[in-house]
Amino acid sequence: MKRLSGKRVLSMILAFLLTITTVFMGNVMEAKAETGEITITVTGDTGMLEEIKINDNSKIQAPGGGLTTGTVNGNTGNGETNTITLSASFGFEFKSIVINSVDYSSAIATSSQKDMVEITNVPASTAYTINVSIGSGTIRTIVWAYDENTFGKDAYVEHGTVRVLSINGVSNTDDQHVVAKKDDKIVVELKPDYGYQIAGVSINGGATLAAQNEVSQFEFIMPDTNIHFRGIFVPKEDEVQNNATAVAADGSIGNGGTIAQTGTVLVKLSNPNTNAGNSVALNNGEELDTSKKIQSLDISTYQMVSKGNGDYWESQKTETQSDGTIIRTETKPDGTIIRTETKPDGTIIETETKSDGTIIKTETEPDGTIIETITAPDGSVSMTTQTGPVDKERVEVKAEVSEKAVEDAKQNDAAVKLPTEVKASKNSNSATTIDIKMPGGLGETKVEIPVSNATSGTVAVIVHPDGTEEIMKETKLTENGIQIKINGSTTVKIIDNSKDFSDTNDHWAKDSIDFVFARELFVGVDNNHFGVSDPMTRGMLNTVLARLAGVDTTSNIGQKWYEVGTDWAKKNGITDGTNPNGEITREQLAAMLYRSAGSPQVSGNMSFADASAVSDYAKDSILWAEQNGILSGYENNLVAPKADAQRAEVAAMLANYLQNQ
């Protein structure tokens, strides 16, 4: 072999290092883009060009049109490009665009807005000459103004507001300047100022339209021309309609603008056929004048808005009853109706009827007690929440579930969902109590309870008739709370039963550990440690599975801590009971969990790379665990069937099992 000289070797090493540097630092060595000032010159229909923008950060403008020249900042180096965006005046569109003798008109066809066109990959330069052809095209405009000078009298809106709600069913957000095409369906809403009513509307000074929907919505088909839209509003006095047998000779309506933000107020007076009689207390020295009687009245207040054709929309706002109760009704834009009753004793009852039929009734009593009832649209489920006046954290809930709601849920293999959220508490004494009333004889039913602060450690606690409490170990987590299974009427509490172990912080299995600990399936190896990396023994697993089955695993005097669980596991065919202190492997863990689940039938093949290493007795178990999301492999898709199972791994598998069963 020929021996290389020292210089030759050094040369080869330097060449190799240079290659490495070139490969791994190529991006670092890349030249920074060269930027600078660019001169813009515009020819063609410059009177209708309002803006030119370079790369979304530098632009020149001429509001109203007339852009001819200017300077911007952009890329100027060889091999670089710029993105140029051109904007035409309102109501016009581009026909052709040429930049530095290159035709970019194809960008117009692909642009969703013909009055604003973005052109990408324009070669960098220190100067651009842009020629534009701009015309009216197919775009049509709808305009109005709140002054007489902007668009003229036929687009002047005074004493009210105009808004285009939709174009062809698509909601519109533009204010005053709206673009549409011929034959588009336009829906416009008019609202008068307080003290005015709609007398009509006109398009380009033409005929008045009739309203179709509250509050005075007008619909028309866009013609092949630009539109000046005008709303016509006239002053209108508030009214009093007296249907009572006796009222004061004089009266007035005050603060009408608060009751009705638009339109006018109509007050209706009616006689409730009651007489206050001698109910007025006399001061010392006063004598009762029996010639006079006090006449009580029911008073209702309505918001009135003209349709523009002589008819009126009528929306009740307030009602004052003879007993002093004041009722106020409000309709939101989304169709929600809110009715508020204020009683003489200070009790306030608010009933909110949503557009989907859901009813929310909230009663606030003078002592601060709040009672809220939510009823589903079909009435199948209702939920009443009571918050005490003293302890605001303590909440009592009553939920009523109809037979129909249960049957529908079972038919769809779904849960009956309670209609309002509750909050989990760390303390059972202050926890939310939910009394679920459900028809008997329908069997076990899944119920979902929305919980605002649900975590892996959130569980339901069943409250037995004798007052004792029991963790519901099969409590599942849902997207919005928890799910439990009950048979007939049941009382539960919602608590956060997780524990902060020092060795679970930032651990990959923390959520699973919180899950199994909260359900009292696992305990820590001591008060501060879960033992995440400790091996799982057969006795430990026997005890965990027994707890899951509802067995009290407390040992008697003279018994080993694992004896009760192991005896149960042996009787139920889960284990032979031998070697309780022996460490359990991953395939043994899967097999025991599989038997605990009843050894369901499986079919198919394992996908793990080391599936051939699984013992024959555990193949169905591993396949079942994989198919049901209970067991996942290590890196490189290895299941490692003979590896010892750590406590954290067992917690994860058990949490997956409970969530997916």
Secondary structure, 3 states (H helix, E strand, C coil): CCCCCHHHHHHHHHHHHHHHHHHHCCCCCCCCCCEEEEEEEEEECHHHEEEEEECCCEEEECCCCCCCEEEEEEECCCCCEEEEEEEECCCCEEEEEEECCEECCHHHHHCCCCCEEEEEEEECCCEEEEEEEEECCCCEEEECECCCCCCCHHHECCCEEEEEEEECCEECCCCCEEEECCCCEEEEEEEECECEEEEEEEECCCCECCCCECCCEEEEECCCCCEEEEEEEEECCCEEEEECCCCCCCCCCCCHHHHCCCEEEEEEEECCCCECCCCCCCCCCCCCCCCCCCECCEEEEEEEEECCCCCEEEEEEEEECCCCCEEEEEECCCCCEEEEEECCCCCEEEEEECCCCCEEEEEECCCCCEEEEEECCCCCEEEEEEECCCCCCCEEEEEEECHHHHHHHHHCCCCEECCCCECCECCHHHCEEEEEECCCCCCCEEEEEEECCCCCCEEEEEECCCCCEEECCCCEECCCEEEEEECCCEEEEEEECCCCCCCCCCCCCHHHHHHHHHCCCCCCCCCCCCCCCCECEHHHHHHHHHHHCCCCCCCCCCCCCCHHHHHHHHHCCCCCCCCCCCECEHHHHHHHHHHHCCCCCCCCCCCCCCHHHCCHHHHHHHHHHHHCCCCCCCHHHCCCCCCECEHHHHHHHHHHHHHHC
